[in-house]
Amino acid sequence: LGNLTQLAGLLKNVGQIKEKLSASKENLTKQTVIGADDSNVVRIEMSGVGEVLTVTLLNRNGPDVEALEQSIKAATNSAIKQAKQLHMESIK
């Protein structure tokens, strides 16, 4: 009988966890982060769930294509890192 009580308690917690995760995801969808490369040539705006919303080139006459590719990569990784931090904070 004790095992059934524990199982019922666990099942109750599963429902609460699902609700909390759903609310957390909805909240993260509404939040945004902005990542930029070190030279501030590229800026990436991303939702808290990791969806790229905007890509802004701040110096269109600056770097060559290869440098621009590196800047986009750095800005995207910066935004992803911030989005992950939002996620971790939301599930605390």
C-alpha positions in Angstrom: 0.0 0.0 0.0 2.9 2.3 0.8 4.3 1.9 -2.8 1.0 2.8 -4.3 0.9 6.0 -2.2 4.4 6.9 -3.4 3.5 6.2 -7.0 0.4 8.4 -6.7 2.6 11.2 -5.3 5.0 10.9 -8.1 2.3 11.0 -10.7 0.9 14.1 -9.1 4.4 15.7 -9.3 4.7 14.8 -12.9 1.7 16.9 -13.7 3.1 19.9 -11.8 6.4 19.6 -13.5 4.8 19.6 -16.9 2.8 22.7 -16.0 5.9 24.4 -14.8 7.9 23.5 -17.9 5.1 24.7 -20.2 4.8 28.0 -18.4 8.6 28.4 -18.5 8.7 27.8 -22.2 5.9 30.3 -22.8 7.8 32.9 -20.7 11.1 32.2 -22.6 9.3 32.7 -25.9 8.5 36.2 -24.9 12.0 37.1 -23.7 14.8 38.2 -26.1 18.6 38.3 -25.9 21.1 40.1 -28.1 24.4 38.7 -29.0 27.2 40.6 -30.7 30.7 39.7 -31.9 33.7 41.3 -30.2 34.1 44.0 -32.9 30.4 44.8 -32.8 30.0 44.3 -36.5 27.1 41.8 -36.2 24.2 41.8 -33.8 21.8 38.8 -33.4 18.5 39.1 -31.6 17.2 35.7 -30.4 14.2 34.5 -28.4 14.7 32.8 -25.1 14.1 29.5 -26.8 16.8 30.0 -29.3 14.9 31.3 -32.4 16.9 33.9 -34.3 14.6 37.0 -34.7 16.9 39.5 -36.3 20.4 39.8 -37.8 21.8 43.3 -37.9 25.0 44.3 -39.8 26.3 47.4 -38.0 29.2 48.2 -40.4 28.3 47.2 -43.9 31.5 48.5 -45.4 33.8 46.8 -42.9 35.0 43.3 -43.1 35.4 41.0 -46.1 33.1 38.0 -46.5 35.2 35.6 -44.4 35.5 38.1 -41.6 31.7 38.7 -41.8 31.0 35.0 -41.6 33.2 34.8 -38.4 31.4 37.8 -36.9 28.0 36.2 -37.6 29.1 32.9 -36.0 30.4 34.7 -32.9 27.3 36.8 -32.5 25.0 33.8 -32.9 27.0 31.8 -30.3 26.8 34.8 -28.0 23.0 35.0 -28.3 22.6 31.2 -27.9 24.7 31.3 -24.7 22.4 34.1 -23.3 19.3 32.2 -24.3 20.6 29.1 -22.5 21.2 31.2 -19.4 17.5 32.5 -19.5 16.4 28.9 -19.8 18.4 27.8 -16.8 17.2 30.7 -14.7 13.6 30.0 -15.6 13.7 26.4 -14.3 15.2 27.2 -10.9 
